[in-house]
Every structure is written in structure tokens, then in C-alpha cells.
């Protein structure tokens, strides 16, 4: 009887941090634990993140210190390398059969090099296309070229590349991933945590934004939109939970436009995030158009749907169509006046009972179409296939190998 597979997940973010990537990796770790010994190599969570029960579910989580920026995020090449360089040595001496690496490509690169040295297969699981993101931020051409080269190397070296959507899969293939090795697993949210029966922390009226606040989201559009209706609705507030590079700028803007009406609650646990979304008149989600993220379908949309709260999405067509066609809320142009109009509509729906009447429909849609657990099961199937595959074809580990180049008796 073959022994259990050993899988190592390398990810710079993991729960209790509230990010789409940490939720994806947690769901995958839990799904793998049913049939493999799972170890997560990650970072120490920032203060105030709460606790996580992953270890109770058969997952070993090993955390190491990392450099973070002023907002608490691991953002920037120095911060990335503060995780990636120690990761190289952690992986080099680990006992594993398969390594799953989350973005950025620098993490994938270190993992790929270890894979070449130790003949271990790499499963690369990026949430998006990083070289596109770097280009969209206006980085110097040599930086963009270097990131694209690193990303292409990781994609070519990977036994399997996991895409969260067909749009992301197309871009990954264009950058060098072998189409035969790309698995579109989908994306979603943990519907056990994000559920309609969570209890809201307050009964006041508010809109809520949870998660990263960065240049490619520019959630200040919601502060500007709210300022246009704030006098019409003196009891309504806007709440932001999370961290990011534009957070300080947003605080200043809120103080200028709507002093005392916008709250910044910092990083909260996934459970508390779910509770705040559940009680909101609308969950705010944004993507800046035409900077390289037009294909994205933000996880925040799925989180709101899973608790039954309507979304107010401001941004490009792909996510706008998703919100509109699935009846998940309101889609608006990335414009403060369009956002203000959508806020008025959602407040009216909350007041006359339409929000509550449609809560069940949104929850059902999320469970059928946006379950992170279902996506994780598809990734687990891909990992199991790598282990069964001839290692001379994919660099995988055969069924009889113990993962260290030896044969079991």
C-alpha cells in the first residue's frame, strides 16, 4: 500500500490574514489533508489578525518572520525576497513529494529552482498575472521585462499551472504556460465562514469594503461617491477593513470630504469580515479600468453573495456582467456619480425589504457557483494526477517513490 503523499504549500499569505490568496491556500490545504500530509510554509500574520484553526484540521503550518510595509502588507520586492530567500532553504531541506507555490513569481522562481535541484514537481497557483500588474503600475521597462522573464520561467517549469478563471488561463498560456498543463479551477469563497447566519456587529446602516486597498482598486471612488449623498442620508456610514498602499491617502480624503462618517477598522479575522459584510446595505468592490486587471473577478463579490448582501461593483465589464447577470447587486462605472446613484438604490432596497427578500437567491448562487471548496477539490485532482504521471514527462513523483529519490519496499 503506497504511503500518503507529502505536499508543501509555499505562500507568503495565509489565514488568518484576510486576502483572496490566503482563503484559496487554506481551502486547498484542508482539501489536501484528507489524502496527504500537508505542510504550509508561510509568514507570521500581522498583529490583530486573530487566530486560525488550520492546524486542528490536519495541516501543519510553519510561520517565519517577514518584512512588511507600514500598512502591514507584504508588498514590494524587498518584502517579497524577505520571504522568498529563506523559503529556498526551507524547501531545500524539506521532505516533500510536491510543492504548491502561490504568487508572486519570485516565490515561484525559488520553488522552481529547488524543484530542479531536487527533481520535485511544482504546482504554480497564481491569483492573477503579475507581469501585467507590474506593467499597469507604470514600472520601468526593465522591471517589467525582468518580471515577465521570471514569470515565464516559472510557468514553463511548472508541472501544472492553476488558473482561477478562463481569462487568467489565456494570459498565462500567452506568457509561456503549456496549454496542456493549465487547469482552470475557478475561484470562490469559503462558504462555511461566509454564511448568511452570521450575526452583524451592529444594526446601523453602512456600506462596507473589506480587503486590500491598492492602486489597482482605488476604493477612494466610494468615499467620493458617498460624499455626494452623505447629506441625504445622515445616519449612513462607510466602513473599510483591511490594509493597503492607498489607505493613508483614503483617510485624508475621508477627513476632507465626509469628516467623521468613514471608519477604518484595520485587519480583521475572516469571521468578523463576514459579519460586517452580512450587516451592510452593500458590499463595495472596485477595479480601476484599463490598467491590466479588466479580466478580474474579485473574491469580494463572492464573499458578499455568500452572506446574501448585495454588491456595489465599480469597474470593468467582466465583473460588471457577473454582478448584473447573476443578480448580485449593482454594477456602476468607475465614477463617483455612478457610485452615488448605486448607493442610493441599494439603500432604498434595504429600506423596503428587497435586500432581505433576495438574500436567499444570492446565497444559493454562491454555493452553486462560487464555492472555494469546489475549486480546491479540482486543484487536488490535478496534484494527484501529477504524482501518478511518469516523472520523466512532468518532473513528477511516481506512485512508488518516497519523494527523496528512494524506492519504498
C-alpha positions in Angstrom: 0.0 0.0 0.0 1.6 3.4 -1.0 2.2 5.8 1.7 0.4 9.1 1.9 1.7 11.9 -0.4 3.5 14.7 1.2 2.6 18.2 -0.1 4.2 21.5 0.8 2.3 24.8 0.1 4.6 27.8 -0.2 2.6 31.0 0.3 3.5 34.4 1.7 0.0 35.0 2.9 -2.2 32.6 4.8 -5.2 32.8 7.1 -5.9 34.5 9.5 -4.9 37.2 7.0 -7.9 38.3 5.1 -6.9 38.1 1.4 -8.2 36.1 -1.5 -4.9 34.2 -1.8 -5.0 33.2 1.9 -8.5 31.9 1.6 -7.5 29.9 -1.6 -4.5 28.4 0.1 -6.4 27.5 3.3 -9.1 25.8 1.3 -6.6 23.8 -0.7 -4.7 22.8 2.4 -7.8 21.5 4.0 -8.9 19.6 0.9 -5.5 18.0 0.6 -5.3 17.0 4.2 -7.9 14.2 3.6 -5.4 12.3 1.5 -2.0 13.8 2.1 0.4 15.1 4.7 0.2 18.8 4.3 2.7 21.4 5.4 2.2 25.2 4.8 5.3 27.4 4.7 4.2 30.9 5.3 4.7 34.1 7.3 3.8 35.3 10.7 0.5 37.1 10.5 0.3 40.8 11.4 -0.9 41.9 14.8 -4.6 41.9 15.1 -5.3 39.2 12.5 -6.8 36.8 15.0 -6.2 33.1 15.1 -6.6 30.2 12.7 -7.7 26.6 13.3 -6.0 25.1 10.2 -3.7 23.0 12.5 -6.7 21.4 14.0 -7.7 20.1 10.6 -4.6 18.1 9.9 -2.5 20.8 8.4 0.9 21.7 9.8 1.6 25.5 9.4 5.1 26.8 9.8 5.5 30.5 10.0 8.5 32.7 9.6 9.2 36.4 10.2 8.9 38.7 7.1 9.3 42.3 6.3 6.1 44.2 5.9 5.4 47.8 4.8 3.8 50.5 7.0 0.3 49.2 6.3 1.3 45.7 7.3 1.2 44.2 3.8 4.0 42.1 2.2 4.3 44.4 -0.8 7.4 45.3 -2.7 10.4 43.4 -4.0 12.4 43.7 -0.7 9.4 42.4 1.2 8.9 39.5 -1.3 12.5 38.5 -1.1 12.4 38.5 2.8 10.1 35.6 2.4 11.5 34.0 -0.8 15.2 33.7 0.1 14.5 31.9 3.5 11.9 29.8 1.6 14.6 28.5 -0.7 16.4 26.9 2.2 13.3 25.8 3.9 12.3 23.9 0.8 15.7 22.6 0.0 15.8 20.5 3.2 12.1 19.7 3.4 10.7 16.2 2.9 8.0 16.6 0.3 6.7 15.0 -2.9 5.0 18.0 -4.5 5.3 21.8 -3.9 2.4 24.2 -4.5 3.6 27.8 -4.9 1.4 30.8 -4.6 2.3 34.1 -6.4 4.3 36.3 -6.7 6.6 34.9 -9.4 9.6 35.4 -7.2 8.2 32.7 -4.9 7.5 30.5 -7.9 11.1 31.1 -9.1 12.6 29.9 -5.8 10.3 26.9 -5.7 11.1 26.1 -9.3 14.9 26.2 -8.7 14.5 23.9 -5.7 12.4 21.6 -7.9 15.1 21.4 -10.5 17.7 20.6 -7.9 15.7 18.0 -6.1 13.6 16.8 -9.0 10.3 17.7 -7.4 7.2 18.8 -9.3 5.9 22.3 -9.0 2.2 23.3 -9.0 2.0 27.1 -9.6 -1.2 28.7 -8.3 -1.2 32.5 -9.1 -4.3 34.5 -8.5 -3.5 36.8 -11.5 -0.8 37.7 -14.0 1.9 39.6 -12.1 3.8 40.9 -15.1 0.6 42.5 -16.4 0.1 44.1 -13.0 3.7 45.5 -12.9 3.2 47.0 -16.4 -0.1 48.6 -15.4 1.6 50.3 -12.4 3.9 52.2 -14.7 7.1 50.4 -13.6 10.3 50.9 -15.7 10.5 48.8 -18.8 13.5 46.8 -17.4 11.5 45.9 -14.3 8.5 44.8 -16.4 10.8 42.7 -18.7 12.5 41.1 -15.7 9.2 40.2 -14.1 7.9 38.8 -17.3 11.0 36.7 -17.7 10.7 35.3 -14.2 7.0 34.6 -14.6 7.6 32.8 -17.9 10.3 30.7 -16.4 8.0 29.6 -13.6 5.2 28.8 -16.0 7.4 26.8 -18.3 8.9 24.8 -15.4 5.6 24.0 -13.7 4.1 20.6 -13.9 0.7 22.2 -13.6 -0.4 25.8 -13.6 -3.7 26.6 -11.8 -5.8 29.5 -13.2 -8.7 31.0 -11.3 -10.7 31.9 -14.4 -10.6 31.3 -18.2 -9.4 34.9 -18.7 -6.4 34.3 -16.4 -5.7 31.0 -18.1 -5.5 32.7 -21.5 -2.9 35.2 -20.2 -0.8 32.5 -18.5 -0.7 30.5 -21.7 0.3 33.6 -23.7 3.2 34.1 -21.2 4.6 30.6 -21.8 2.5 28.1 -19.8 1.9 24.8 -21.7 -1.8 24.8 -22.5 -2.0 21.0 -21.7 -0.8 21.7 -18.2 -3.1 24.6 -17.3 -6.1 23.7 -15.1 -8.9 26.3 -14.7 -10.0 25.5 -11.2 -12.2 28.6 -10.7 -12.4 30.8 -7.7 -14.7 31.5 -4.8 -15.1 31.9 -1.1 -15.2 29.7 1.9 -19.0 29.2 2.3 -18.6 27.8 5.8 -17.2 31.1 7.1 -19.1 33.4 4.8 -22.7 32.2 5.5 -26.0 34.1 5.9 -26.5 33.1 9.5 -23.5 35.1 10.8 -24.6 37.9 13.2 -23.9 41.5 12.1 -21.9 43.5 14.7 -24.3 46.5 14.6 -27.7 47.4 13.4 -26.7 50.8 12.0 -26.8 51.5 8.2 -23.5 51.3 6.4 -21.6 50.2 3.3 -18.5 48.1 3.8 -15.3 47.5 2.0 -13.1 44.6 3.1 -9.6 43.5 2.0 -6.7 45.1 0.1 -6.7 48.8 -0.7 -4.3 49.4 -3.5 -3.6 51.3 -6.7 -5.4 48.8 -8.9 -8.6 49.0 -6.8 -8.6 52.7 -5.8 -11.5 52.3 -3.4 -11.4 56.1 -2.8 -14.0 56.2 -5.5 -16.5 55.1 -2.9 -15.6 57.9 -0.5 -16.1 60.4 -3.3 -19.4 58.8 -4.2 -20.5 58.7 -0.6 -19.7 62.4 -0.2 -22.3 63.2 -2.9 -25.1 61.5 -0.9 -23.9 61.9 2.7 -26.3 64.8 3.5 -29.3 62.9 2.1 -28.5 60.0 4.5 -27.1 61.5 7.7 -27.2 58.1 9.5 -25.3 56.1 6.9 -21.6 55.4 7.3 -18.9 53.7 5.2 -16.5 51.2 6.8 -13.2 49.9 5.5 -11.5 46.9 6.8 -8.1 45.7 5.6 -4.9 47.4 4.6 -3.0 48.6 1.6 -0.8 51.2 -0.1 -3.6 53.8 -0.5 -5.1 53.6 2.9 -3.4 56.7 4.3 -4.5 58.7 1.3 -8.1 57.5 1.7 -8.1 58.5 5.4 -7.1 62.0 4.4 -9.7 62.1 1.7 -12.4 61.0 4.0 -11.5 63.6 6.6 -11.7 66.3 3.8 -15.0 65.2 2.2 -17.0 63.5 4.9 -15.3 64.0 8.3 -16.5 61.6 11.0 -18.5 59.5 8.6 -15.9 56.9 7.3 -14.4 54.3 9.6 -11.1 52.4 9.1 -11.1 49.2 11.2 -7.8 47.7 10.2 -7.3 44.0 9.6 -10.0 41.7 11.0 -10.5 38.0 11.0 -12.4 36.2 8.2 -15.3 35.5 10.6 -15.6 39.2 11.6 -15.2 40.3 8.0 -18.2 38.0 7.1 -20.2 39.5 9.9 -19.6 43.1 8.8 -20.5 42.2 5.2 -23.7 40.4 6.4 -25.0 43.6 8.1 -24.2 46.1 5.3 -26.6 47.7 2.9 -24.0 47.0 0.2 -20.5 45.5 -0.1 -18.1 47.7 -2.0 -15.8 46.2 -4.7 -13.7 48.1 -7.2 -11.2 47.6 -10.0 -9.6 50.5 -11.9 -10.4 50.0 -15.6 -7.7 49.7 -18.3 -4.7 49.1 -16.2 -4.4 45.3 -16.8 -7.0 43.9 -14.5 -10.1 44.1 -16.6 -10.4 40.3 -16.6 -10.5 40.0 -12.8 -13.5 38.7 -10.9 -12.8 39.9 -7.3 -13.3 37.4 -4.5 -15.1 40.2 -2.6 -18.0 39.7 -4.9 -18.3 36.0 -3.9 -17.9 36.9 -0.2 -20.9 39.3 -0.4 -23.0 36.8 -2.3 -22.3 34.0 0.2 -23.8 36.0 3.0 -26.6 37.4 0.8 -25.5 41.0 0.8 -25.8 42.9 -2.5 -22.5 44.1 -4.2 -21.8 47.6 -5.4 -19.1 47.0 -8.1 -17.3 49.8 -9.8 -15.1 48.8 -12.6 -14.6 46.9 -15.9 -17.0 44.8 -17.9 -16.1 41.2 -16.9 -17.0 41.6 -13.2 -19.9 44.0 -14.1 -21.5 41.4 -16.2 -21.1 38.8 -13.5 -22.8 41.0 -10.9 -25.6 42.1 -13.2 -26.4 38.7 -14.8 -26.3 36.8 -11.5 -28.4 39.4 -9.8 -25.7 40.0 -7.1 -26.3 43.7 -6.8 -25.3 46.9 -8.7 -22.6 47.4 -11.3 -21.5 51.0 -11.9 -19.0 52.8 -14.0 -15.8 53.7 -12.1 -17.1 57.2 -11.4 -18.2 58.9 -8.2 -21.5 60.0 -9.6 -22.4 56.5 -10.8 -21.3 55.1 -7.4 -23.5 57.6 -5.6 -26.5 56.6 -7.7 -25.9 52.9 -7.0 -25.6 53.7 -3.3 -29.0 55.4 -3.3 -30.6 52.4 -5.0 -29.1 49.9 -2.5 -30.2 52.0 0.5 -33.7 52.1 -1.0 -33.7 48.3 -1.4 -32.5 47.8 2.1 -35.3 50.1 3.4 -38.2 48.5 1.6 -37.2 44.9 2.2 -36.0 43.9 -1.2 -32.5 43.2 0.0 -33.7 40.7 2.6 -36.1 39.1 0.1 -33.3 38.3 -2.3 -30.7 37.2 0.2 -31.6 33.6 -0.2 -31.1 33.8 -4.0 -27.7 35.2 -3.7 -26.6 32.7 -1.1 -27.8 29.8 -3.3 -25.9 31.2 -6.3 -22.7 31.5 -4.3 -23.0 27.9 -3.0 -23.6 26.6 -6.5 -21.1 28.8 -8.4 -18.5 30.2 -6.0 -17.5 27.6 -3.6 -13.8 27.7 -2.8 -14.0 24.2 -1.6 -15.1 23.0 -5.0 -12.2 24.9 -6.6 -9.8 23.3 -4.1 -11.1 19.8 -5.0 -10.2 20.5 -8.6 -6.7 21.5 -7.6 -6.3 18.4 -5.5 -7.3 16.2 -8.5 -4.6 18.0 -10.6 -2.0 17.4 -7.9 -2.9 13.7 -7.6 -2.6 13.4 -11.4 1.0 14.8 -11.3 2.0 12.2 -8.7 0.6 9.4 -10.9 2.3 10.8 -14.0 5.7 9.4 -15.3 8.3 11.7 -13.7 10.3 11.8 -16.9 7.4 13.6 -18.6 6.4 16.2 -16.0 9.1 16.0 -13.4 6.5 14.4 -11.1 6.9 11.8 -8.4 5.9 8.3 -9.2 3.5 6.3 -7.0 6.3 4.1 -5.7 8.8 6.9 -4.9 9.1 8.1 -1.3 9.8 11.6 -2.6 13.5 11.6 -1.8 14.8 9.6 -4.8 14.4 6.3 -3.0 12.0 3.4 -3.6 9.7 2.0 -1.0 9.9 -1.7 -0.3 
